[in-house]
Amino acid sequence: MDPSAREEACFEAGIKFGALYHQFAGTPVSPASATSLECAIEEAIANQPHCESVAVDIDPEELGTTHGYTELTGKHMTVEIAIEYEGQEVVARMAMEEGYPRMAVESVSE
């Protein structure tokens, strides 16, 4: 049985989060560079097929650096991605939940 458009749209959201997390985790970031890194991540992920929008928020207060920078991890950012696939729109979000950067589908609509 072939996946439905709804299932494909959800899968696409997962692909975007996998690329985002594994491409950018470990990137050196400081409070001064957080905004430019947010833009770079948004622009990179937005290049992928079916991606309608990406919003990345890196919390500079979570960076807590002693050397002027730290490595980016899921605890430093909140991300929302909107996917459109064959008339289905999926909004997915990554945010900290119980100490873990949880990626989840927030909504699916036609």
N, C-alpha and C positions, 0 to 999 in steps of 0.2 A: 504494500500500500504506500502510495506517495504521500509525503508530508503535505499538510494544508498550507495555504498562504500564511495563515496565522502562526503555525508552527515554524515556518521558514523565517518569518519576521522576528520571532523570539530567538531563533538560532542566530540570526544576523546580529542581534544585540549582544549575544554572548561572544561572538567572534570579535566584535569591536572592543568589548571589555578585556578579552584575552590579549589582544594586540596592545591595547593601552597599558594595561598593568605590566605585562612582561617586557614591553619596549622601554617604558619609562621608570620602572622601579630601579632604584640605585642611582638615578641621575643626581648629581650634586645640585643642591638648591639652598638658597639663603633667603631671608626675608626680602632682601633687595631684588632678587631674581625671580621670586615666586610668580609675579604677574606675567613676566615674559615667558616663563615655562608653561603657565596655564594656556597662553595663546598658542604656543608651539604644539602642545598636546592636542588642543582643540582643532587646529588646522591640519595636523597629521591624521587624526582619526576621521575628520570630515571628508578626507579624500576617498575613503572606502565606499564601495557601492551601497546604496540604499540608506545612507546616513543623511538624515535631514538636519540634525543639529547636535552639537556637543557643547556642554558647559562644564568647565572644570573650575573648582574653587580650592585653592591651596591655602590653608589657614596658616599665616605666618607665625602666629602664636604657638602653633603646634610644632614648629620647626625646632625650637629650643636648642639652638646651637651654642657650643662653647668655643668652637674654632671658626666661627663665621659662616659655616655651612653645615649641611647634613645630607644624608642620602634620602631621596624621596621614597616613601612607602605609602601604603594604603591609608595609614592612620593620619597622614597629612592632608588628604584631599577628599572632597566630595565631588562626584561626577554624575551628570545626567545626560543620557543619550536618547535621541528620538530616531526611530527607524521607520521607513515607509517601504513596504513590500507588497506589491499587487493589491493596493487598496487597504491594506492592514497597517495601522500605525501602532508601534510599540514604544512605550517610554520605559526606560530602565535606569536604575540608579545604583551607585556604589556609595556606601557610607559606613562608618564604623558601627558595629552592632556587637555588643558583648566582647569587645577587644579584637574584633575581626573585621576586615574590610569586606562587608557583604555586598554582593552584586545580585540584584533582584529585578524582576519585571514589576513595574509599578502599575502599568495599565496597558490594555490592548483594545483597540477600537477600529471600527471600519470607517 
